């Protein structure tokens, strides 16, 4: 899983470098705006466009703000849109453990306040960040005007997957264990970039990337603290993050609320072919449940793999613009 995470991160940086629109190739090779939190830590925040409501983009596990390279410029044509790097990603500082959903929401909220980005917001979260969106909406309903959940993770999903796809769950656990072993060596300082075996754990960034982007990617691969942050995020999913969402769950009324479900999620390794259909059904069922939190909630199927924002960015852009339009209509 960690190896897949690093491949995805490099791919997303490559996507950013080649994205059409106003963003220059090396947008994500340097900090955008480092916002100081009350405790002195800094969060990297990148805002484009103008208008209200402000859209806030939170990337999935192992990804920073470059995940939104194909989406953010298009949304900026309609309203203000801000993306941020969670602790452990991009140029944001390290954060205290555990890095569960509550910790992420607290940092996100503090960064927006410190940067004087006014709400209520339209929150957009991909994959694991879907948990952050749900918790934010439950804890601070007056600060959330609407949301788009992009193929989101779900409370207790590991248990529910294991019930219908035990072989796939076991294979994923094995892969995760192998990659965690690699990360532990980096944290301990016994495995460093350039040493034999490092590239077996962490694939080098594509040679097609601009040199400054390659340099940043290689540097991050050798920083052990980042793996501590990311490991804590995924370890918290089945525990405190899911428990917090259960404990704070509340009806969202008629909040504009769209869930996007990727048709391709679960249709590949490590899930065996014979378990993929059942896994897909559970994935859709969990997203139907998430959509049902609002009386206006909707779950839309998208012909895409898990990273809809890079494979079918138009689906994300359309959903966000629709939610923004609904929020504006209510304010008239």
C-alpha positions in Angstrom: 0.0 0.0 0.0 2.8 2.4 0.9 4.6 1.6 -2.4 1.3 2.3 -4.3 1.1 5.6 -2.3 4.5 6.7 -3.4 3.9 5.8 -7.0 0.6 7.7 -6.9 2.4 10.7 -5.4 5.0 10.8 -8.1 2.2 10.4 -10.7 0.2 13.2 -9.3 3.3 15.5 -9.4 3.7 14.5 -13.0 0.1 15.3 -13.7 0.5 18.7 -12.0 3.5 19.4 -14.2 1.6 18.7 -17.4 -1.8 20.1 -16.4 -3.4 22.5 -18.8 -4.4 25.9 -17.5 -2.8 28.7 -15.7 -0.5 26.6 -13.4 3.2 26.6 -14.3 5.0 23.3 -14.4 6.7 23.7 -11.0 3.7 25.0 -9.0 4.0 22.2 -6.5 7.8 22.1 -6.2 7.7 25.0 -3.7 5.4 26.2 -0.9 2.4 28.3 -1.8 1.6 30.0 1.4 2.8 28.7 4.8 0.1 29.6 7.3 1.2 29.6 10.9 -1.0 27.8 13.4 -1.4 28.9 17.1 1.2 26.3 18.1 3.8 27.6 15.6 3.5 24.8 13.1 2.9 25.8 9.5 0.4 24.4 6.9 0.9 24.9 3.2 -2.2 26.5 1.7 -2.8 27.3 -2.0 -5.8 29.4 -3.0 -7.0 30.5 -6.5 -10.0 32.5 -7.7 -12.5 34.7 -6.0 -16.0 34.6 -4.8 -18.1 32.7 -2.2 -18.5 30.0 -1.0 -14.9 29.0 -0.8 -14.2 25.5 -1.8 -11.6 23.6 0.3 -9.8 20.6 -1.2 -8.4 17.8 0.9 -6.5 15.0 -0.9 -6.5 11.3 -0.1 -3.9 9.3 1.8 -0.4 9.7 0.6 -1.3 12.7 -1.6 -0.8 16.4 -1.3 -2.4 19.4 -3.0 -0.9 18.4 -6.3 -3.7 15.8 -6.5 -6.1 18.6 -7.5 -4.0 20.0 -10.3 -6.6 19.2 -12.9 -9.5 20.4 -10.8 -8.5 23.5 -8.9 -7.9 25.8 -11.8 -11.3 25.0 -13.3 -13.2 25.5 -10.1 -11.3 28.8 -9.7 -13.2 30.1 -12.7 -16.3 29.9 -10.6 -15.3 30.7 -7.0 -12.4 30.8 -4.6 -10.8 27.4 -4.1 -8.1 26.5 -1.6 -6.1 23.3 -1.3 -3.8 22.4 1.6 -1.1 19.9 2.5 -1.8 17.9 5.6 1.1 17.3 8.1 3.3 14.7 6.5 2.5 15.8 3.0 4.0 18.5 0.7 5.5 21.5 2.6 3.4 21.3 5.8 5.2 20.7 9.1 5.0 17.6 11.1 2.0 17.3 13.5 1.5 15.6 16.8 0.3 12.0 16.8 -2.2 10.5 16.4 -3.1 11.8 12.9 -6.7 10.9 13.1 -9.7 12.6 11.5 -10.2 14.9 14.5 -6.5 16.1 14.3 -6.8 16.8 10.6 -10.0 18.7 11.0 -8.5 20.8 13.8 -5.5 21.7 11.7 -7.6 22.4 8.6 -9.9 24.6 10.6 -7.0 26.5 12.3 -5.2 27.1 9.0 -8.3 28.5 7.3 -8.9 30.8 10.3 -5.3 31.9 10.4 -5.4 32.6 6.7 -8.7 34.5 7.1 -10.5 32.3 4.7 -14.1 32.9 5.6 -16.7 30.2 5.6 -19.1 28.5 5.4 -17.2 26.3 3.0 -17.9 23.7 0.4 -15.7 20.8 1.5 -14.2 18.4 -1.0 -12.4 15.2 0.2 -10.9 12.3 -1.8 -10.6 8.8 -0.4 -9.5 9.0 3.3 -10.3 12.8 3.3 -13.9 11.8 3.0 -13.8 10.9 6.7 -12.4 14.4 7.4 -15.3 16.0 5.5 -17.9 14.0 7.4 -16.4 14.8 10.8 -16.0 18.5 10.0 -19.7 18.6 8.9 -20.8 16.9 12.1 -18.6 19.0 14.5 -19.1 22.4 12.9 -22.3 22.3 10.8 -22.6 26.1 10.6 -19.2 26.2 8.9 -20.1 23.8 6.1 -22.3 25.0 3.2 -22.0 21.8 1.2 -19.7 19.0 0.2 -18.4 16.6 -2.5 -17.0 13.3 -1.4 -14.8 11.8 -4.1 -14.7 8.0 -3.9 -14.5 8.4 -0.1 -13.3 6.1 2.5 -15.9 5.0 5.0 -16.1 4.3 8.8 -15.2 0.7 9.5 -14.6 -0.1 5.9 -11.8 -2.6 6.6 -14.1 -4.8 8.6 -16.9 -4.6 6.1 -14.5 -5.5 3.2 -13.0 -8.4 5.2 -16.5 -9.9 5.5 -17.0 -10.2 1.8 -13.4 -10.2 0.5 -11.3 -12.0 3.1 -8.6 -13.0 0.6 -8.2 -9.5 -0.7 -8.1 -8.1 2.8 -5.4 -10.6 3.8 -3.3 -9.7 0.7 -3.7 -6.0 1.4 -2.5 -6.5 5.0 0.5 -8.5 3.8 1.4 -5.7 1.3 0.9 -3.1 3.9 3.2 -5.0 6.3 6.0 -5.2 3.7 5.8 -1.5 2.9 5.6 -0.6 6.6 8.9 -2.5 7.0 10.5 -0.4 4.3 9.2 2.8 6.0 10.4 1.7 9.4 13.9 1.3 8.0 13.8 4.9 6.7 12.5 6.2 10.0 15.4 4.3 11.8 17.9 5.7 9.3 19.0 2.2 8.1 17.6 2.7 4.6 18.5 5.9 2.7 18.0 7.2 -0.9 20.7 6.0 -3.2 21.4 2.9 -1.1 20.9 -0.7 -2.5 17.3 -1.7 -1.9 15.8 1.8 -1.6 14.4 1.8 -5.1 12.8 -1.6 -4.4 10.8 -0.1 -1.6 10.3 3.4 -3.1 10.3 3.8 -6.9 12.2 6.8 -8.2 10.2 9.6 -9.7 9.7 9.5 -13.4 12.5 11.0 -15.5 10.0 13.0 -17.4 9.4 15.2 -14.4 11.0 18.7 -14.2 14.2 18.6 -12.3 12.9 20.7 -9.4 9.9 18.4 -9.0 12.1 15.3 -9.1 14.4 16.8 -6.4 11.5 17.5 -4.1 10.1 14.0 -4.6 13.4 12.3 -3.8 14.0 14.5 -0.7 10.5 13.5 0.7 11.1 9.8 0.1 14.1 10.0 2.5 12.3 11.9 5.3 11.2 9.3 7.9 8.9 11.6 9.8 6.5 11.7 6.8 5.9 8.0 7.1 5.1 8.3 10.7 2.4 10.9 9.9 0.9 8.8 7.0 1.1 5.5 9.0 -0.8 7.2 11.9 -3.5 8.4 9.4 -4.2 4.9 8.1 -3.9 3.2 11.5 -6.5 5.6 12.9 -9.1 4.8 10.2 -10.5 1.7 11.9 -10.1 3.1 15.4 -10.5 6.7 16.5 -11.5 8.2 13.2 -14.4 5.7 12.7 -15.4 6.0 16.4 -15.4 9.8 16.2 -17.7 9.7 13.1 -20.0 7.3 14.8 -20.1 9.4 18.0 -20.8 12.7 16.3 -23.0 11.5 13.5 -26.0 13.8 13.0 -28.6 14.5 10.3 -27.3 17.1 7.8 -30.7 18.4 6.8 -30.9 19.4 3.2 -27.2 20.3 2.8 -26.0 20.1 -0.8 -24.1 16.8 -0.6 -22.7 14.7 -3.5 -20.8 11.5 -3.4 -18.9 10.3 -6.4 -18.3 6.5 -6.6 -15.6 5.1 -8.9 -16.8 2.1 -10.8 -13.3 0.7 -10.9 -12.5 0.7 -7.2 -11.8 -2.8 -6.0 -11.6 -4.2 -9.6 -7.9 -5.1 -9.4 -5.1 -6.3 -7.1 -4.9 -7.1 -4.3 -8.6 -8.2 -4.5 -9.0 -11.6 -6.2 -11.3 -11.6 -9.2 -13.8 -13.8 -7.4 -14.2 -11.2 -4.7 -14.3 -8.0 -6.7 -18.0 -8.0 -7.4 -18.9 -8.3 -3.7 -16.4 -5.7 -2.8 -17.8 -3.3 -5.4 -21.3 -3.8 -4.0 -20.2 -3.1 -0.4 -18.3 0.0 -1.7 -21.4 1.4 -3.4 -23.6 0.5 -0.3 -21.3 2.5 2.0 -21.4 5.5 -0.4 -25.2 5.2 -0.6 -25.2 5.4 3.2 -22.9 8.5 3.1 -25.2 10.2 0.6 -28.2 9.5 2.8 -26.8 11.8 5.5 -28.5 14.7 3.7 -32.0 14.7 2.3 -30.4 16.2 -0.8 -27.6 13.7 -0.9 -26.8 11.9 -4.1 -24.4 9.1 -5.0 -23.2 9.3 -8.6 -21.3 6.4 -10.3 -18.3 7.5 -12.4 -16.5 5.3 -15.0 -13.1 5.8 -13.4 -10.6 4.3 -11.1 -10.2 5.4 -7.5 -8.4 8.7 -8.4 -11.4 10.4 -10.1 -9.9 13.8 -9.8 -7.1 12.8 -12.2 -8.8 10.3 -14.4 -12.2 12.0 -14.8 -11.6 15.5 -13.4 -14.7 16.8 -15.2 -16.9 14.7 -12.9 -15.4 16.4 -9.8 -15.6 19.8 -11.4 -19.2 19.4 -12.3 -20.2 18.2 -8.9 -18.4 21.0 -7.1 -19.9 23.6 -9.4 -23.3 22.2 -8.8 -22.9 22.4 -5.1 -21.6 25.9 -5.3 -24.6 26.9 -7.4 -27.0 25.4 -4.9 -25.4 27.3 -2.1 -25.6 30.5 -4.0 -29.2 29.9 -4.9 -30.1 29.5 -1.2 -28.4 32.9 -0.4 -30.5 34.9 -2.8 
